[in-house]
Amino acid sequence: MKTLLFGPANAGKTSLMRTACLGYAFVKVSDLKPTKGISRENFIFRGLLELTIWDSGGQESYLEKYFTDQKDLIFSEVEIPIFMVDSTVTEPRVKEIFDSFLEALLEFSPNTTKIYVLLNKIDLDESKEDEVYKILTAGLDPSTLELCEFTPVSVKIGSAQHRLIEVLDTCIQKSQIETQRMNDIQSVLESLKTHLHYDIALFNLPDGLIISSTLGEFEVEPLKYMKLELGSLESNIHSVFSKILAMKSMNNTAIDLSLLVYESENQLVLVKDFMENAVLVFFSEIKDYTSIPEVLKIFTTENNDITQLRSLLKIRRL
């Protein structure tokens, strides 16, 4: 699904993409260098929706090319158009860029039904989002204005990411194929719950968003999770293991961290990597250690639910 992130320089487009789609903390994107031309990156949103994000650098030298030589390439077949602007900037040039964007978009993607306009940086004292809104909407044709949805946001405080997630969730809901896929995933998790007596939540990486769960609809912050690799932990267990194998005259083999177990006074929480970019989290009703092997067994033996779940998930990075 072609998603176009467009707008003047320093609007926060790349910061939005990396914090929402890659789970980066804002501090990691606060000093990004300006995007050079068009950057195209592919993601799987919630493990379901294939996105190709066209992140456009907003420098004047690039804008001239976008609206001339590259116009057809950039603005054709856009399914999710997003115009992002710095709400502290009220220069007339912002309006000129917005009008050119609308003209090109509606010419080459005439079936556009919604245009998302994000007024970023409202967390700053010098933000003038109301004034920017008036500038952008001045003189717009009523039919074009009706297509536009304006939202004051902040990448820094997270409201921009929440808005993008809302937009993409709407796209999933409108797709019969993706809705059916979501229902099928839900059914698999319910089947696993019946067998294991654990509630289960399935998270997508790298965006950290929940794909589905047996807990019904609920909102949580994106999962901040380190993949289960010994190299990511300050541990020498691998070298200890290798020495033990040598003492026993056994062949040295690689070991991986397979399962994380958290426990409270009355419950267990198990965390398991699943395929490349997903995580399954199991929540027990009671604290029963004998149930842990049963959870591991579904990954180490032939299991129809796990096989079906693998076929349903789009977890590869395109």
NUKOLGU-264834 format. One record per residue (C-alpha): y, x, z; residue in three letters; residue number from 1. Coordinates in pm, whole numbers, plus 50000, padded with zeros to 5 digits. Each point is the difference from the previous one (the first is absolute). Layout:
<vokols>
north east up code pos
Y X Z ala NUM
...
</vokols>
This chain:
<vokols>
north east up code pos
50000 50000 50000 met 1
50317 50171 49880 lys 2
50259 50019 50277 thr 3
50345 50129 49910 leu 4
50214 50151 50277 leu 5
50348 50029 49854 phe 6
50353 50061 50124 gly 7
50278 50255 50046 pro 8
49938 50343 50151 ala 9
49945 50028 50375 asn 10
49902 49636 50041 ala 11
49673 50083 50179 gly 12
49751 49910 49726 lys 13
49765 50295 50042 thr 14
50021 49977 50378 ser 15
49893 49636 49979 leu 16
49706 50079 49773 met 17
49868 50284 50215 arg 18
50040 49828 50334 thr 19
49852 49669 49880 ala 20
49725 50126 49768 cys 21
49908 50331 50162 leu 22
50071 49919 50363 gly 23
50252 50283 50040 tyr 24
50225 49998 50307 ala 25
50371 49968 49917 phe 26
50070 50348 50137 val 27
49769 50138 49731 lys 28
50209 49848 49719 val 29
50349 50031 50146 ser 30
50079 50317 49801 asp 31
49830 49927 49667 leu 32
50141 50164 49692 lys 33
50131 49763 49728 pro 34
49735 49866 49764 thr 35
50014 50162 49657 lys 36
49972 49734 49732 gly 37
49710 49758 50036 ile 38
49722 50071 50248 ser 39
49685 49793 49949 arg 40
49748 49969 50282 glu 41
49693 49780 50039 asn 42
49891 49829 50319 phe 43
49756 49736 50122 ile 44
50187 49760 50228 phe 45
49782 49859 50281 arg 46
49697 50129 49809 gly 47
50048 49713 49753 leu 48
50307 50023 49778 leu 49
50032 50282 49748 glu 50
50361 50115 49978 leu 51
50173 50238 49764 thr 52
50339 50071 50155 ile 53
50273 50126 49768 trp 54
50248 50171 50231 asp 55
50320 50068 49808 ser 56
50241 50276 50090 gly 57
50350 49854 50019 gly 58
50212 50295 49881 gln 59
50243 49919 49720 glu 60
49832 50236 49751 ser 61
49677 49804 50037 tyr 62
50161 49655 50000 leu 63
50146 50063 49655 glu 64
49651 50069 49861 lys 65
49846 49701 50178 tyr 66
50238 49760 49825 phe 67
49971 50164 49656 thr 68
49708 50218 49884 asp 69
49754 49896 50275 gln 70
50101 49636 50030 lys 71
49688 49850 49844 asp 72
49762 50230 50189 leu 73
50152 49938 50343 ile 74
50084 49631 49992 phe 75
49707 49854 49807 ser 76
49707 49827 50175 glu 77
50161 50022 50345 val 78
49821 49768 50242 glu 79
50184 50087 50322 ile 80
50366 50096 49941 pro 81
50183 50142 50303 ile 82
50366 50102 49992 phe 83
50105 50204 50303 met 84
50353 50089 50096 val 85
50178 50186 50280 asp 86
50187 49733 50198 ser 87
50270 50249 50101 thr 88
50110 50050 49638 val 89
50239 49744 49850 thr 90
50102 50184 49684 glu 91
50029 49797 49674 pro 92
49739 50227 49841 arg 93
49730 49835 50214 val 94
50073 49667 49833 lys 95
49989 50160 49654 glu 96
49656 50148 50071 ile 97
49873 49668 50136 phe 98
50121 49804 49698 asp 99
49843 50252 49760 ser 100
49677 49983 50198 phe 101
49989 49620 49978 leu 102
50079 49999 49629 glu 103
49729 50256 49917 ala 104
49742 49840 50227 leu 105
50043 49649 49862 leu 106
50000 50133 49643 glu 107
49675 50195 50027 phe 108
49826 49800 50275 ser 109
50116 49647 49911 pro 110
49731 49833 50213 asn 111
50154 50133 50321 thr 112
50003 49728 50266 thr 113
50137 50194 50296 lys 114
50228 50302 50044 ile 115
50009 50157 50344 tyr 116
50332 50158 50103 val 117
49995 50213 50315 leu 118
50329 50089 50170 leu 119
49889 50308 50191 asn 120
50147 50193 50296 lys 121
50125 49702 50197 ile 122
49921 50202 50314 asp 123
50312 50208 49933 leu 124
50333 49902 50156 asp 125
50172 50039 49663 glu 126
49765 49754 49830 ser 127
50182 49732 49800 lys 128
49707 49791 49880 glu 129
50203 49679 49971 asp 130
50257 50172 49781 glu 131
49728 50164 49788 val 132
49836 49659 49955 tyr 133
50328 49853 49874 lys 134
50047 50292 49762 ile 135
49651 49968 49854 leu 136
50007 49623 49958 thr 137
50352 49974 49856 ala 138
49993 49844 49656 gly 139
49623 49972 49981 leu 140
49858 49724 49785 asp 141
49861 49726 50230 pro 142
49653 50021 49844 ser 143
49989 50375 50058 thr 144
50132 49966 50354 leu 145
49724 49751 50073 glu 146
49742 50267 49913 leu 147
50144 50246 50252 cys 148
49899 50018 50365 glu 149
50243 50210 50205 phe 150
49882 50150 50330 thr 151
50195 50227 50237 pro 152
49754 50268 50115 val 153
49961 50342 50156 ser 154
49734 50254 49913 val 155
50084 50185 50321 lys 156
49922 49709 50232 ile 157
49715 49865 49784 gly 158
50133 49669 49869 ser 159
49997 50126 49640 ala 160
49630 50083 50028 gln 161
49928 49656 50150 his 162
50183 49836 49711 arg 163
49804 50197 49740 leu 164
49675 49908 50175 ile 165
50102 49631 49991 glu 166
50068 50026 49626 val 167
49664 50165 49928 leu 168
49811 49754 50223 asp 169
50154 49718 49796 thr 170
49862 50163 49685 cys 171
49651 50004 50154 ile 172
50027 49634 50097 gln 173
50102 49905 49645 lys 174
49701 50181 49849 ser 175
49684 49787 49997 gln 176
49788 50311 49949 ile 177
50147 50187 50296 glu 178
49992 49689 50219 thr 179
49629 49958 49925 gln 180
49942 50368 50072 arg 181
50176 49960 50335 met 182
49783 49698 50084 asn 183
49683 50193 49908 asp 184
50101 50293 50222 ile 185
50065 49756 50284 gln 186
49651 49853 49955 ser 187
49839 50344 50014 val 188
50181 50086 50323 leu 189
49895 49668 50154 glu 190
49639 50073 49906 ser 191
50022 50344 50163 leu 192
50154 49843 50311 lys 193
49709 49757 50030 thr 194
49753 50287 49979 his 195
50179 50255 50221 leu 196
50190 49775 50244 his 197
50318 50200 49941 tyr 198
50329 49873 49864 asp 199
50098 50216 49703 ile 200
50327 50102 49836 ala 201
50008 50179 49664 leu 202
50302 50221 49933 phe 203
50115 50154 49674 asn 204
50115 50361 49979 leu 205
50240 50158 49932 pro 206
50240 49706 50058 asp 207
49827 49915 50330 gly 208
50012 49625 49932 leu 209
49731 49759 50107 ile 210
49787 49863 49715 ile 211
49804 49739 50190 ser 212
49846 49929 50340 ser 213
49784 49760 50197 thr 214
50292 49936 50235 leu 215
50187 49764 49769 gly 216
50350 50071 49876 glu 217
50195 50235 50220 phe 218
50277 50253 49950 glu 219
49968 50358 50117 val 220
50196 50313 49925 glu 221
49842 50217 49725 pro 222
49710 50199 50139 leu 223
50094 50360 50075 lys 224
49670 50173 49958 tyr 225
49869 50351 49945 met 226
49687 50017 49788 lys 227
49693 50102 50193 leu 228
49982 50365 49896 glu 229
49922 50285 50234 leu 230
50261 50207 49822 gly 231
50269 49761 50121 ser 232
49904 50055 50363 leu 233
50049 50316 50197 glu 234
49631 50034 50069 ser 235
49746 50280 49965 asn 236
49700 49767 50012 ile 237
49902 50103 49646 his 238
49971 50368 50097 ser 239
49806 49908 50315 val 240
49765 49786 49793 phe 241
49951 50281 49747 ser 242
49911 50247 50278 lys 243
49745 49760 50147 ile 244
49837 49955 49659 leu 245
49983 50378 49959 ala 246
49834 50035 50342 met 247
49740 49745 49892 lys 248
49954 50168 49660 ser 249
50107 49682 49827 met 250
50204 49969 49681 asn 251
50372 49961 50055 asn 252
50134 49665 49880 thr 253
50345 49841 50007 ala 254
50077 49742 50265 ile 255
50254 49718 49988 asp 256
50162 49790 50268 leu 257
49842 49661 49932 ser 258
50119 49751 50259 leu 259
50279 49976 50255 leu 260
49926 49805 50316 val 261
50278 49867 50222 tyr 262
49928 49808 50317 glu 263
50183 49783 50247 ser 264
49859 49871 50325 glu 265
49821 49713 49825 asn 266
50000 50067 49625 gln 267
49916 50258 49736 leu 268
50205 50078 49689 val 269
49822 50187 49721 leu 270
50183 50159 49708 val 271
49816 50100 49681 lys 272
50118 50148 49672 asp 273
49887 49782 49709 phe 274
49975 50142 49649 met 275
50307 50205 49906 glu 276
50306 49813 50118 asn 277
49901 49728 50244 ala 278
49926 49972 50370 val 279
49783 49747 50183 leu 280
50090 49925 50363 val 281
49744 49819 50217 phe 282
50100 49816 50321 phe 283
49719 49908 50243 ser 284
49989 49691 50218 glu 285
49835 50193 50282 ile 286
49952 50367 50084 lys 287
49646 50054 49872 asp 288
49923 50359 49897 tyr 289
49665 49898 49851 thr 290
50188 49818 49724 ser 291
50149 50323 49859 ile 292
49681 50107 49813 pro 293
49989 49657 49837 glu 294
50348 50054 49859 val 295
49908 50346 49869 leu 296
49681 49861 49848 lys 297
50187 49781 49749 ile 298
50144 50318 49845 phe 299
49683 50210 50005 thr 300
49750 49746 49868 thr 301
50006 49752 49713 glu 302
50229 49714 50099 asn 303
50093 49718 49764 asn 304
50333 49926 50169 asp 305
50115 50362 49979 ile 306
49884 50022 49637 thr 307
50198 49687 49914 gln 308
50306 50128 50187 leu 309
49993 50322 49800 arg 310
49997 49803 49676 ser 311
50290 49779 50109 leu 312
50241 50268 50112 leu 313
50238 50179 49767 lys 314
50057 50295 50227 ile 315
50033 50283 49755 arg 316
50338 50153 49934 arg 317
50049 49946 49626 leu 318
</vokols>
